[in-house]
């Protein structure tokens, strides 16, 4: 997902943090800090444990505790995602990355058509991990209450763990909403997929996700809650993306690169002047060409490469000065859905098709989208 920052890795899986999550920690810290007495009362009531507030409410301590709780929530979300990843790895699914978002995390899996049998335990284990963390934190409340005789110190610990217990139980419940992209949406799809094709099951789960997004959005406007609006936005986008990916996988299954590539490939030499390439683009309406040097593919030159150099410099330049070296290629037998995935991950519009050392064709995003449109009718 765009707008994410890498903060480390676990089991060789990169952990990314989305800017909304970086934003949410100070906001949460502030909200928790400014409502600390109210929340303390709530926590004391829920756990039926009196909380001494003589340290909690002094000076900056509410905001320090707010930051600790916010960071604890962050750790809880991370544990939730790690639980997904452990089950995924056991089932032989490759995890590309984990992204921590405002309302939880997203584990990016390498999956074309997800298998419901595998997906059900994988989706369930995340919320279950949150539930376990929530119960463990709640148990600590009583351990500290009974075990620490110093009431003000016990008050701080009971508050912190009591809060984290509630938040993790909330994460458990929220992620089980039967709506994409939440885990509950995957659980629902896995159940539906027993009775209907996967793309239909996905569409239903995604539609429910969009309904939830609209409900959250309206509630967010009604209560002037920007956090709820942001969550609504993410759920909507997530639901749309998921159903598109699965729909494409369904429509393009059994279609190979060979079925839809253009066979007459226009190539250019590295020594070709850039203005000539621009002319070729005008005439052919192709926005990128493979660059061939003594029979070998050495890279691609595209309109994006041309745009990277200022207009006045272009006249004096050649293809080799602006081209992108080392092109991604595919064999003719590769599934088209792989080509589409590679294009969107790398943000490229075309992939040369190679048989051994020879270019036998080129497959473009526009061609694939045209075929999808045809298949949809
Ligand atoms: Zn999850």
Boltz pocket constraint, residues with backbone or C-beta under 6 A from the ligand:
constraints:
  - pocket:
      binder: B
      contacts: [[A, 80], [A, 81], [A, 84], [A, 104], [A, 105], [A, 123], [A, 126], [A, 127], [A, 175], [A, 183]]
      max_distance: 6.0
